[in-house]
Amino acid sequence: MSGWASYVETLLADGTCQDAAIVGYRDTPAVWAAAPGKTFANITPAEVAALVSPEREVLLVQGLTLGGQRCSVIRDSLLVEGEHSMDLRTKSPAGAPTFNITATITNKS
């Protein structure tokens, strides 16, 4: 999936986006492309499985991690037909800055 690396570079180019990853979620979940040295490069198969699990209540109550970064779910339409997106906010220990995250899924690679 090397073509995705240039897409990630484009997302990061103007500095508006601080981290990005393209992650396969079917069959064997894996990071296909990510910003080197950033949090999303460390997304695990278990984190992907939790993100796309049909059991949504746990995510809404407990949140989830992406690349080891704890996140709260703000809006979950990831498995809603025609929407397929989720808004998250990082959790921060000791008052450090928090950031918005958007996750989306598609059936196409």
C-alpha distances in whole Angstrom, upper triangle without the diagonal:
4,6,6,8,10,11,12,14,16,16,18,20,23,24,24,21,21,18,15,12,9,10,10,13,14,15,14,13,11,10,6,7,11,14,15,19,19,19,16,14,17,16,17,17,20,20,17,20,23,21,20,24,26,29,29,32,31,29,31,34,32,29,26,24,20,19,23,24,27,27,29,28,30,29,27,26,23,24,26,26,25,25,22,22,23,25,26,28,27,30,32,35,38,37,34,32,30,27,26,22,21,19,18,16,15,15,12,9
4,5,6,8,10,10,12,14,15,16,18,21,22,23,20,20,17,15,12,11,12,13,17,18,19,17,16,13,11,7,7,11,13,14,17,18,19,16,14,17,17,19,19,23,22,20,23,25,23,23,27,29,32,31,35,34,31,33,36,34,31,27,25,21,20,24,25,28,28,31,30,31,31,29,29,25,27,29,28,28,27,24,24,25,26,27,28,28,31,32,35,37,37,34,32,30,27,26,23,22,20,20,19,18,18,15,12
4,5,6,7,9,11,12,13,15,16,19,21,21,19,20,17,14,12,10,13,14,17,19,20,19,18,15,13,9,9,12,14,15,19,19,20,17,16,19,19,21,21,24,23,21,24,26,24,24,27,30,32,32,35,34,31,33,36,35,31,28,26,22,22,25,26,29,28,31,30,31,30,28,27,24,26,28,27,26,25,23,23,24,26,26,28,28,31,33,36,38,37,34,32,30,27,25,22,21,20,18,18,17,17,14,10
4,5,5,6,9,10,11,13,14,17,18,19,16,17,14,11,9,7,10,11,15,17,19,17,15,13,10,7,6,8,11,13,16,16,17,14,13,16,16,18,18,22,20,18,21,23,21,21,24,27,29,28,31,31,28,30,32,31,27,25,23,19,18,22,22,25,24,27,26,27,26,25,24,21,23,25,25,23,22,20,19,21,22,23,24,24,28,29,32,35,34,31,28,26,23,22,19,17,16,15,15,14,15,13,10
4,5,5,6,9,10,11,12,16,16,17,15,15,12,10,9,8,11,13,17,19,21,19,17,14,11,8,5,7,8,10,14,14,15,13,12,15,16,18,19,22,21,19,22,24,22,23,26,29,31,30,33,32,29,31,33,32,28,25,23,19,18,21,22,25,24,27,27,28,28,27,26,23,26,28,28,26,25,22,21,22,23,23,24,24,27,28,31,33,32,29,27,25,22,22,19,18,17,17,17,18,19,16,13
4,5,5,6,9,10,10,14,15,16,14,15,14,11,11,11,14,16,20,22,24,22,20,17,14,11,9,10,10,12,16,16,18,16,15,18,19,21,23,26,24,22,25,27,25,25,29,31,33,32,35,34,31,33,36,34,30,28,25,21,21,24,24,27,26,29,28,29,29,28,27,25,27,29,28,27,25,23,22,24,24,24,26,25,29,30,33,35,34,30,28,26,23,22,20,19,19,18,19,19,20,17,15
4,5,5,6,9,10,13,14,14,12,14,12,9,9,9,12,15,18,20,23,21,19,17,14,11,9,9,10,13,17,16,17,15,14,18,18,21,21,24,22,20,23,25,22,22,26,28,31,29,32,32,28,30,33,31,28,25,23,20,19,23,23,25,24,26,25,26,25,25,24,21,24,25,25,23,22,20,19,20,21,22,23,23,27,28,31,34,32,29,26,24,21,20,17,16,16,15,16,16,18,15,13
4,5,5,6,9,12,12,12,10,11,8,6,7,8,11,14,17,20,22,21,18,15,12,10,7,6,7,10,13,12,14,11,11,15,15,18,19,22,20,18,22,23,20,21,25,27,29,28,31,30,26,28,30,29,25,23,20,17,16,20,19,22,21,24,23,24,24,23,23,21,24,25,25,24,22,20,18,19,19,19,20,20,24,25,28,30,29,25,23,21,18,17,15,14,14,14,16,16,19,17,14
4,5,5,6,10,10,12,10,11,10,9,10,11,15,18,21,24,26,24,21,18,15,13,10,9,7,10,13,12,15,13,13,17,18,21,23,25,23,22,25,26,24,25,29,31,33,31,34,33,29,31,33,32,28,26,23,19,18,22,21,24,24,26,26,26,27,27,27,24,27,29,29,27,25,23,21,22,22,22,22,22,25,26,29,31,29,26,23,22,19,19,17,17,17,18,19,20,22,20,17
4,5,5,8,10,11,10,11,11,10,12,12,16,19,22,25,27,26,23,21,17,15,12,11,11,14,16,15,18,16,16,20,20,23,25,27,25,23,27,28,25,26,29,32,33,31,34,34,30,31,34,33,29,27,25,21,21,24,23,26,25,27,26,26,26,26,26,24,27,28,28,25,24,22,20,22,21,22,23,23,26,27,30,32,30,27,24,23,20,19,17,17,17,17,19,19,22,20,18
4,6,8,8,8,6,9,8,7,10,11,15,18,20,23,26,25,22,19,16,15,12,10,10,13,16,14,15,13,15,18,18,21,23,25,22,21,24,25,22,23,27,29,30,28,31,30,27,28,30,29,25,23,22,18,18,21,20,22,21,23,22,22,22,23,22,21,24,25,25,23,21,19,17,18,17,18,19,19,23,24,27,29,27,24,21,19,16,15,13,13,14,15,17,18,21,19,17
4,6,6,7,5,6,7,7,10,13,16,20,22,25,28,26,23,20,17,16,12,10,8,11,13,11,14,13,14,17,18,21,24,26,23,22,26,26,23,25,28,31,32,30,32,31,27,28,31,29,26,24,21,18,18,20,19,22,21,23,23,23,24,24,25,23,26,28,28,26,24,22,20,20,19,19,19,18,22,22,25,27,25,22,19,18,15,15,14,14,16,17,19,21,24,22,20
4,6,8,8,9,11,11,14,16,19,23,25,28,31,29,26,23,20,19,15,13,11,13,16,14,17,16,17,20,21,25,27,29,26,25,29,30,27,28,32,34,36,33,36,35,31,32,35,33,29,27,25,22,21,24,23,25,24,27,27,26,27,28,28,26,30,31,31,29,26,25,23,23,22,22,22,22,25,25,28,30,28,24,21,21,18,18,17,18,19,20,22,23,26,24,22
4,6,7,9,12,13,16,18,22,25,28,31,33,32,29,26,22,22,18,16,14,16,18,16,19,18,19,23,23,27,29,31,28,27,31,31,28,29,33,35,36,34,36,35,31,32,34,33,29,28,26,23,23,25,23,26,25,26,26,26,26,28,28,27,30,31,31,29,26,26,23,23,22,22,21,22,25,25,28,29,27,23,20,20,17,17,17,18,20,21,24,25,28,26,25
4,5,6,9,11,15,18,21,25,27,30,33,31,28,25,21,21,18,15,12,15,16,14,16,16,17,20,21,25,28,29,26,26,29,29,26,28,31,34,35,32,34,33,29,30,32,30,27,25,23,21,20,22,20,23,22,24,24,23,25,26,27,26,29,30,31,29,26,25,22,22,20,20,19,18,21,21,24,25,23,20,16,16,14,14,15,16,19,20,23,25,28,27,25
4,6,9,11,15,17,20,24,26,29,32,30,27,25,21,22,18,16,14,17,17,15,16,16,18,21,21,25,27,28,25,24,28,27,24,26,30,31,32,30,31,31,27,27,29,28,25,24,22,20,20,22,19,21,20,21,21,20,21,23,24,23,27,27,28,26,23,22,19,19,17,17,16,17,20,20,23,24,22,19,15,15,12,12,12,13,16,18,21,23,27,26,25
4,6,7,11,14,17,20,22,26,28,27,23,21,18,18,15,12,10,14,15,12,13,12,14,17,17,21,23,25,21,21,24,24,21,23,26,28,29,27,29,28,24,25,27,26,22,21,19,16,16,19,16,18,17,19,19,19,19,21,22,20,24,25,26,24,21,20,17,16,15,14,14,14,18,18,22,23,21,18,15,14,10,10,10,11,13,15,18,20,24,23,22
4,7,11,14,17,20,22,26,28,26,23,20,17,18,14,11,9,11,12,9,10,10,12,15,15,19,22,23,20,20,24,23,21,23,26,29,29,27,29,27,24,24,26,25,21,19,17,14,14,16,14,16,16,18,19,19,21,22,23,22,25,27,28,27,24,22,19,18,16,15,14,13,16,16,19,21,19,16,13,12,9,10,10,12,14,17,20,22,25,25,23
4,7,11,13,17,19,22,25,22,19,17,13,14,11,8,6,9,10,6,7,7,9,11,12,16,18,20,17,17,20,20,18,20,23,26,27,25,27,25,22,23,25,23,19,17,15,12,11,14,12,15,14,17,18,19,20,20,21,20,23,25,26,25,22,20,17,16,15,14,13,12,16,16,19,21,20,17,15,13,10,11,9,11,12,15,17,19,22,22,20
4,7,10,13,15,19,21,20,16,14,10,11,8,6,6,10,11,8,9,6,8,11,11,14,16,18,15,14,18,18,16,18,21,24,25,23,26,24,21,22,25,23,19,17,15,11,11,14,13,16,15,18,18,19,19,19,20,17,21,23,24,23,20,17,15,15,14,14,14,14,18,19,22,24,23,20,18,16,13,12,9,10,10,12,14,16,19,18,16
4,6,10,12,16,18,16,13,10,7,7,6,4,7,10,12,9,9,6,7,10,9,12,13,16,13,12,16,17,14,16,19,22,23,22,25,23,20,22,25,23,19,16,14,10,10,14,14,16,16,18,18,20,20,19,19,16,19,22,22,22,19,16,15,15,15,15,16,16,19,21,23,26,26,22,20,18,15,14,11,11,10,11,12,14,16,16,13
4,7,10,13,15,14,11,9,6,5,5,6,10,12,15,13,13,9,9,12,10,12,13,16,14,11,15,16,14,14,18,21,23,22,25,24,21,23,26,24,21,18,16,12,13,16,17,19,18,20,19,21,20,19,19,15,18,20,20,20,18,15,14,15,16,16,18,18,22,24,27,30,29,26,24,21,18,17,13,12,10,10,10,11,13,12,10
4,6,9,12,10,7,6,4,5,7,8,12,14,16,14,13,9,9,11,8,10,9,12,11,8,11,13,11,12,15,18,20,19,23,21,19,21,24,22,19,16,14,11,12,15,16,18,17,20,19,21,20,18,18,14,16,19,20,20,18,14,14,15,16,16,19,19,22,24,26,30,29,27,25,22,20,18,14,13,10,10,9,11,12,12,10
4,6,8,7,5,5,6,7,10,12,15,17,19,18,17,13,13,13,11,11,9,12,12,8,10,13,12,11,14,17,19,19,23,22,20,22,25,24,21,18,17,14,14,18,19,20,20,22,21,23,22,19,18,15,15,19,19,19,18,15,15,16,19,19,22,22,24,27,29,33,33,30,28,26,23,21,17,16,12,11,9,10,10,10,8
4,7,7,4,7,9,10,13,15,18,20,21,20,18,14,15,15,11,11,8,10,10,6,7,10,9,8,10,13,16,16,20,19,17,20,22,21,19,16,15,13,15,17,19,19,19,20,19,21,20,17,16,13,13,16,17,18,17,13,14,15,18,18,21,21,24,26,29,32,32,30,29,26,23,21,17,16,12,11,8,10,9,11,10
4,6,6,9,12,12,15,18,21,23,25,23,21,18,18,18,15,13,10,12,13,9,9,13,12,10,11,14,16,18,21,21,19,22,25,24,22,19,19,17,18,21,22,23,22,24,22,24,23,19,18,15,14,17,17,19,18,15,17,18,21,21,24,25,27,30,32,36,36,34,32,29,27,25,21,19,15,14,11,10,9,11,10
4,6,9,13,13,17,19,23,24,26,25,23,20,19,19,16,14,10,13,14,11,10,14,14,12,13,16,18,20,23,22,21,25,27,25,24,21,20,19,19,22,24,25,25,26,25,27,26,23,22,18,17,21,21,22,22,19,20,21,24,24,27,27,29,32,34,38,38,36,35,32,30,28,24,22,19,17,14,14,12,13,13
4,6,10,11,15,17,21,21,22,22,20,17,16,15,13,11,8,10,12,10,10,13,14,13,14,17,19,21,24,22,21,25,26,25,23,19,18,17,17,19,21,23,23,25,24,27,26,23,23,19,19,22,23,24,24,20,21,21,24,24,26,26,28,30,32,35,36,34,33,30,28,27,23,22,18,18,15,15,14,15,14
4,7,9,12,14,18,19,20,19,17,14,13,12,10,8,5,8,9,6,7,11,11,10,12,16,17,18,21,20,18,22,24,22,19,16,15,13,13,16,18,19,19,21,21,24,23,20,20,16,17,20,21,22,21,17,18,18,20,20,22,22,24,26,28,32,32,30,29,26,24,23,19,18,15,15,13,14,13,14,13
4,6,9,11,14,15,16,16,14,11,10,10,8,7,6,10,10,8,10,13,13,13,15,19,20,21,24,22,20,23,25,23,20,17,15,12,12,15,17,19,19,22,22,24,24,22,22,18,19,23,23,24,23,19,19,19,21,20,22,21,23,25,27,31,31,29,28,25,23,22,18,18,15,15,14,15,15,15,13
4,6,7,11,11,13,12,12,8,7,8,7,8,8,12,11,9,12,15,14,14,17,21,22,22,25,23,21,24,26,23,20,17,15,11,10,14,15,18,18,21,21,23,23,21,22,18,20,23,24,24,22,19,18,18,19,19,20,19,22,24,26,29,29,26,25,23,21,20,16,16,13,14,13,15,16,15,12
4,7,11,12,14,14,14,11,9,11,10,12,12,15,15,12,15,18,16,17,20,23,25,25,28,26,24,26,29,27,24,20,18,15,14,17,19,21,21,24,24,26,25,23,23,20,21,24,24,24,23,19,19,20,21,21,23,22,25,27,29,32,32,29,27,25,23,21,18,17,15,15,14,14,15,13,10
4,7,9,12,11,12,9,8,11,11,13,14,17,16,14,18,20,18,18,22,25,27,26,29,27,24,27,29,27,24,21,18,14,13,17,18,21,21,24,23,25,25,24,24,20,23,25,25,25,23,20,19,20,20,20,22,21,24,25,28,30,30,27,25,23,20,20,17,16,15,15,15,16,17,15,12
4,6,9,8,9,6,5,9,9,12,14,17,15,14,18,19,17,19,22,25,27,26,28,27,23,26,28,26,22,19,16,12,11,15,15,18,18,21,22,23,24,23,23,20,23,26,26,26,23,20,19,19,19,18,19,18,21,22,24,27,26,23,21,20,17,17,14,15,14,15,16,17,19,18,15
4,6,6,8,7,6,10,12,15,17,20,18,17,21,22,20,22,25,28,29,28,30,28,25,27,29,27,23,20,17,14,12,15,15,18,19,22,23,24,25,25,25,23,26,28,29,28,25,23,21,20,20,19,19,17,20,21,23,25,25,21,20,18,16,17,15,16,15,17,19,20,23,21,18
4,6,9,9,6,10,12,15,18,20,19,19,22,23,22,24,27,30,31,30,32,30,27,29,31,28,25,22,19,15,12,15,16,19,21,24,25,27,28,27,28,26,29,31,32,31,29,26,24,23,23,21,21,19,22,22,23,26,26,22,21,20,18,19,18,19,19,21,22,23,25,24,21
4,7,9,7,9,12,15,18,20,18,19,22,23,22,24,27,30,31,30,31,29,26,28,30,27,24,21,17,14,11,13,14,17,19,23,24,26,28,28,29,27,29,32,34,33,30,27,25,24,23,21,20,18,20,19,20,23,23,19,19,18,17,19,17,19,19,22,23,25,27,26,24
4,6,6,8,10,14,17,18,16,17,20,20,19,22,25,28,28,27,28,26,23,25,26,24,20,18,14,11,9,11,11,14,16,19,21,22,24,24,26,23,26,29,31,30,27,24,22,20,19,17,16,14,16,16,18,20,20,17,16,15,14,15,14,16,16,19,21,23,26,25,22
4,5,6,7,11,14,15,13,14,17,17,16,19,21,25,25,23,25,22,19,22,23,20,17,14,10,8,5,7,7,11,12,16,18,20,21,21,23,21,24,27,29,28,25,22,20,18,17,15,14,11,13,14,16,18,18,15,15,13,12,13,12,14,14,17,19,22,24,24,22
4,5,5,9,12,13,11,11,15,15,13,16,19,22,23,21,23,21,18,21,22,20,16,13,10,7,5,9,9,12,12,16,17,19,20,19,21,18,21,24,25,25,22,19,17,16,15,14,14,12,15,16,18,21,21,18,17,15,13,13,11,12,11,14,16,18,21,20,18
4,6,9,12,14,12,12,16,17,16,18,21,24,25,24,26,24,21,24,25,23,19,16,13,9,7,10,11,15,16,19,20,22,23,23,24,21,23,26,28,28,25,22,20,19,19,17,18,16,18,19,21,24,24,21,20,18,17,17,14,16,14,17,17,20,21,21,18
4,6,10,11,10,11,14,15,15,17,19,23,23,23,24,22,19,22,23,20,18,14,11,8,4,7,9,13,15,18,19,22,23,22,24,21,23,26,28,29,26,23,21,19,19,17,17,15,17,18,19,22,23,20,20,18,17,18,15,17,15,18,18,21,22,22,20
4,7,8,6,7,11,11,11,13,15,19,20,19,21,19,16,19,21,18,15,11,8,5,4,7,9,12,13,16,17,20,20,19,20,17,20,23,25,25,23,19,18,16,17,15,16,14,16,18,20,23,23,21,20,18,17,16,14,14,13,15,15,18,19,20,18
4,5,5,6,9,10,11,13,14,18,18,19,21,18,16,20,21,18,16,12,9,8,7,8,11,13,15,18,18,21,22,20,22,18,20,23,25,26,24,20,19,18,19,17,18,17,18,20,21,25,26,24,23,21,20,20,17,17,15,17,16,19,20,21,19
4,5,5,6,9,10,11,12,16,16,17,20,17,16,20,21,19,16,13,11,10,10,12,14,16,17,19,19,22,22,20,21,17,18,22,23,25,23,19,19,18,20,18,20,19,21,23,24,28,29,27,26,24,22,22,18,18,15,16,15,17,18,19,17
4,5,5,6,9,10,10,14,14,15,17,14,13,17,18,15,14,10,10,10,10,11,13,14,15,17,17,21,21,19,20,17,18,21,23,25,23,20,19,18,19,18,19,18,19,21,23,27,27,26,26,23,22,21,18,18,16,17,16,19,19,21,20
4,5,5,6,9,10,14,13,13,15,13,11,15,16,13,11,7,6,6,8,9,10,11,11,14,14,17,18,16,17,15,16,20,22,23,21,17,16,14,16,14,16,14,16,18,20,24,24,23,22,19,18,17,15,15,12,14,14,17,19,20,19
4,5,5,6,8,12,13,13,16,14,12,15,17,16,13,10,9,8,10,12,13,13,13,15,15,18,17,15,16,12,14,17,19,20,18,15,14,13,15,14,17,16,18,21,23,27,27,25,24,21,19,18,14,14,11,12,11,14,15,17,16
4,5,5,6,10,10,12,14,13,11,15,17,15,13,11,11,11,13,14,16,15,15,16,16,19,18,15,16,13,13,17,19,21,19,15,15,15,17,16,19,19,20,23,25,29,29,28,27,24,22,21,17,17,13,14,13,15,15,18,18
4,6,5,9,8,9,11,9,8,11,13,11,10,7,9,10,12,13,14,13,12,13,12,16,16,13,15,12,12,16,19,21,19,15,15,13,15,14,16,16,17,20,22,26,26,25,25,21,20,19,16,15,13,14,14,16,18,20,20
4,6,9,9,8,11,10,8,11,13,12,10,8,9,9,12,13,13,12,11,12,10,13,13,10,11,9,10,13,16,18,15,12,11,9,12,11,14,15,16,20,22,26,26,24,23,20,18,16,13,12,9,10,10,14,15,18,18
4,6,8,9,12,12,10,13,15,15,13,11,13,12,15,17,17,16,15,15,13,16,14,11,11,8,8,11,13,16,14,10,11,10,13,14,17,18,20,23,26,30,29,28,26,23,21,19,15,14,10,10,9,11,12,15,16
4,5,7,10,10,9,12,14,14,13,12,14,14,17,18,18,17,16,16,14,17,15,12,12,10,9,13,15,18,16,13,14,13,16,16,19,20,21,25,27,30,30,29,28,25,23,21,18,17,14,14,12,15,15,18,19
4,6,9,10,10,12,14,15,14,14,17,17,21,21,21,20,18,17,15,17,15,12,12,10,8,11,13,16,15,13,14,14,17,17,21,22,23,27,29,33,32,32,30,27,25,23,20,18,15,15,14,15,16,19,21
4,6,7,8,10,11,12,12,12,15,17,20,20,20,18,17,16,14,16,15,12,13,12,10,13,16,19,18,15,16,14,17,17,20,21,22,25,27,31,31,30,29,26,25,23,20,19,17,17,16,19,19,23,24
4,6,5,6,9,10,10,11,14,16,19,19,19,16,14,13,10,13,11,8,10,10,9,11,15,18,16,13,13,11,14,14,16,18,19,23,25,28,28,28,26,23,22,19,17,16,14,15,15,18,19,23,24
4,5,5,6,8,9,11,15,17,21,20,19,16,15,12,11,13,12,10,13,13,13,14,18,21,18,17,16,14,15,15,17,18,18,22,24,27,27,27,26,23,22,20,19,18,17,18,19,22,23,27,28
4,5,5,6,7,9,12,15,18,17,17,14,13,11,10,13,14,12,15,14,15,17,20,23,20,18,17,14,16,14,16,17,16,20,21,25,25,25,25,21,21,20,18,18,17,19,19,22,24,27,28
4,6,5,5,6,10,12,16,15,14,11,9,8,7,10,11,9,12,12,13,15,19,21,18,15,14,11,12,10,13,13,14,17,19,23,23,23,22,18,18,16,15,15,13,15,16,20,22,25,25
4,6,6,9,12,15,18,18,16,13,10,8,6,8,9,8,11,12,13,15,19,20,18,16,14,11,11,10,12,14,14,18,20,23,22,23,22,18,18,16,15,15,15,16,18,21,24,26,27
4,6,9,13,16,19,18,16,13,11,8,8,11,12,12,15,16,17,19,22,24,21,20,18,15,14,13,14,15,14,17,19,22,21,22,22,19,19,18,17,18,18,20,21,25,27,30,31
4,7,10,13,16,14,13,10,9,7,9,12,14,13,17,17,18,20,24,26,23,20,19,15,15,12,13,13,12,15,16,19,20,20,20,17,18,17,16,18,17,20,21,25,27,29,30
4,7,10,13,12,11,7,6,5,6,9,11,11,15,14,16,18,22,23,20,18,15,12,11,9,10,10,9,13,15,18,18,18,18,14,15,14,13,14,14,16,18,22,24,27,27
4,7,10,9,8,6,5,7,8,12,13,12,15,14,16,19,22,23,20,17,15,12,12,9,10,10,10,13,15,19,19,18,18,15,14,14,12,13,12,15,17,20,22,24,24
4,6,5,5,4,6,9,10,14,15,15,18,16,18,21,24,25,22,19,16,14,13,10,11,9,10,12,14,18,18,17,17,14,13,13,12,13,12,16,17,20,23,24,23
4,5,5,7,7,11,12,15,16,15,17,15,18,21,23,24,21,18,15,13,13,10,11,9,11,13,16,19,19,17,16,14,13,12,10,11,10,13,15,18,21,22,20
4,5,8,10,14,15,18,20,19,21,19,21,24,26,27,24,21,18,16,16,13,14,11,13,14,16,19,20,17,17,15,14,15,12,14,13,16,17,20,22,23,21
4,6,9,13,15,18,20,20,22,20,23,26,28,29,26,23,20,18,17,14,14,11,11,12,13,17,18,16,16,14,14,15,14,16,15,19,20,23,25,26,25
4,6,10,13,15,18,18,21,19,22,25,27,28,24,22,19,16,15,11,10,7,8,9,11,14,15,13,13,11,11,12,11,14,14,18,20,23,26,27,25
4,7,10,13,16,16,19,18,21,23,26,27,24,21,18,15,13,10,9,6,5,8,10,13,14,13,13,10,11,12,11,14,14,18,20,24,26,28,27
4,7,9,12,13,16,15,18,20,23,24,20,18,15,12,10,6,5,4,5,9,12,15,14,14,13,9,9,9,9,11,12,15,18,22,24,26,26
4,6,9,11,14,14,17,19,22,23,19,17,14,11,9,6,5,6,7,10,13,16,15,15,14,11,11,10,10,12,12,16,18,22,25,27,27
4,6,7,10,11,14,15,19,19,16,14,11,8,6,5,7,9,10,14,17,20,19,18,17,13,12,10,9,10,11,13,16,19,22,25,25
4,7,10,12,15,15,18,19,15,14,11,8,5,5,7,10,12,15,18,21,19,19,17,13,12,9,10,10,11,14,17,20,23,25,26
4,7,9,12,11,15,15,11,11,8,6,5,7,10,13,15,19,22,25,23,22,20,16,14,11,11,10,10,12,14,18,21,23,24
4,6,8,8,12,13,10,9,7,5,7,9,12,15,17,21,24,27,25,25,22,19,17,14,12,10,9,10,12,15,18,21,22
4,6,5,8,9,6,6,5,6,9,11,15,18,20,24,27,30,29,28,25,22,19,16,14,11,10,9,10,13,15,18,20
4,6,8,9,7,4,4,5,9,11,15,17,20,24,27,30,29,28,25,22,19,16,13,10,8,6,7,10,12,15,17
4,6,9,8,5,8,9,13,15,19,21,23,27,30,33,32,31,29,25,23,19,17,14,11,9,8,10,12,15,17
4,6,6,6,8,10,13,16,20,23,25,29,32,35,33,33,30,26,24,20,18,15,13,11,10,12,13,16,19
4,6,6,10,13,16,19,23,26,28,32,35,38,37,35,33,29,26,23,20,17,15,12,11,11,12,15,18
4,6,9,13,16,19,23,25,28,32,35,38,36,35,32,29,26,22,19,16,14,11,11,10,12,14,17
4,6,9,12,15,19,22,25,28,32,34,33,31,28,25,22,18,16,12,11,9,9,10,13,15,17
4,7,11,14,17,20,23,26,29,33,31,30,27,23,20,17,14,10,8,6,6,7,10,13,15
4,7,10,14,16,19,23,26,29,27,26,23,20,17,13,10,7,6,4,7,10,13,15,16
4,7,10,13,16,19,23,26,24,23,20,17,14,11,8,6,5,6,9,13,16,18,19
4,7,10,13,16,20,23,21,20,17,13,11,7,6,5,7,9,12,16,19,21,22
4,7,9,13,16,19,18,16,14,10,8,6,5,6,8,11,14,18,21,23,23
4,6,9,13,16,14,13,11,7,6,5,6,9,11,15,18,21,25,26,26
4,6,10,13,12,10,9,5,5,7,7,11,13,16,19,23,26,27,27
4,7,10,9,9,9,6,8,10,11,14,16,20,23,26,29,31,30
4,6,6,5,7,6,9,12,14,17,19,23,26,29,32,33,32
4,6,6,9,9,13,16,17,21,22,26,29,32,35,36,35
4,6,9,11,15,18,20,24,25,29,32,36,39,40,39
4,6,8,12,15,18,22,24,28,31,35,38,39,38
4,7,10,14,16,20,22,26,29,32,36,36,35
4,7,10,13,17,20,23,27,30,33,34,33
4,7,10,14,16,20,23,27,30,31,30
4,7,10,13,17,20,23,27,27,27
4,7,10,13,17,20,24,25,24
4,7,10,14,17,20,21,21
4,7,10,14,17,18,18
4,7,11,14,15,15
4,7,11,12,13
4,7,9,10
4,5,8
4,7
4
